[in-house]
Amino acid sequence: AHHNLGVCLAAQDQNEKAILSYRRALELRDDGRTRIELGKMYILTSQWSAAIPHLKAAVQQLPDSPRPSFYWGEALRGLHQPQEARQQYRRALKINPRYTPARQALHHLDTSIP
């Protein structure tokens, strides 16, 4: 219930309330999908470092999903760590070579001025 509430709050741009809802959901049940959503909210609110532990855990919980690695890369990019971000984008593409967000992010990093 708290996960779904977080999704609704995020859709309404109530990011801080969504973060609280996702955190409550994780207190009740550790879930990779919830960790991804919480990580996304931290990224949207520029709380890059707060996102990383949740996305690392989601990588372990959802090894067949490219999403946690992609968002981990986004957090690393926000922390101005492009090499580490590239590694995560590549990990996402290794899981799913057609995962467009990771492909676009990698292209952006590779074509931006260092």
N, C-alpha and C positions, 0 to 999 in steps of 0.2 A: 504494500500500500504506500509506504514512504517513497519507494522508487518511482512509482507512478505519479505521486504528488510532485516529486522533483521534476519529472518530465514536464508536467503541466506548468509548474512555476517557471521553468527554464523557457518554455514556449512564450510565456508572458514577460520575458526579460526581467524576471524577479530572481536574479542570479544568486544573491546572498541567501534568500529563503530556499532556493533550490539546493544550494550547498548544504544548508542545515538539514534539509529533508534527506538528501543522499547520505549524509553522515549518520543520521538516525537509522536509515535502512541498513547501513553496514554494521551498526551496533547490534541489530537484530539478526542479520544474516550476511556473512561475507560472500559477496557475489561479484564476479568479474565484470558483468554488464554495468552494475552500479558503480564500480570503481572507474570504469571508462567514463561514465557520465559525470562523476564527481571530478575526474581529471579534466574533462572538457570545461566544466564550470570554472575550475581554478585557472585554466588557460584564458578563458574569456574575461576573467577579472584580473589578468596579469599576475596571478599568484603561481608563477612558473614552478618554483621549488616545491610548493605544496602538491602540485599535480604529480610529480615524478614517482613518489613511493606508491601511489595508487595505480599508476599505469604500469610500473614494474610488476606489481602483484597481479594485475590483470593479464600481463603477458604470460605469467605462469599458470593462471587459472583458465585462460582461453588460448592455448597454444596454436590453434588453427585459425585464429582471427587476426587479420592484419591491423585492425583498428587500434589496439593498445600500443603497438609499436609506432604507428603513425602519430598518435597523439603524444606519445613520449618524445618523438622527434620534434613535434610542434613546441613542446615545453622547453626542450633543449635549444631550439632556435630562439625562443623568447629569452633564454639565458645567454644568448650570443655564443653558443657552442656549436658552430656549424658542422664541424667534423663528426661530433657525436650525433648530431641530428641526422646527418647523412647515413650513419650506421643504422639508425632506427628506421629510416625510410627504406633503406635497402632490405632490412629484415622484413618489413611489411610486404615488400615486393617479392621477396623469396617465398613468403606464405601464399601470396596471390599476385602473380605478375600483372594482372589486369586491374589492380587496385588504383584507380585514377587519382585519388587525393595524394597518395604517396609519390606517384609518378610526377604529378605536377609540382609538389613541394621540392622534390629532388631536382627537377629541372630548374625551378626558381633559384635554388641554392647554387646550382652549377652555372647559371648564367648571370648571377648578380655579382657586382663588383666586391671583391674581398674587403 
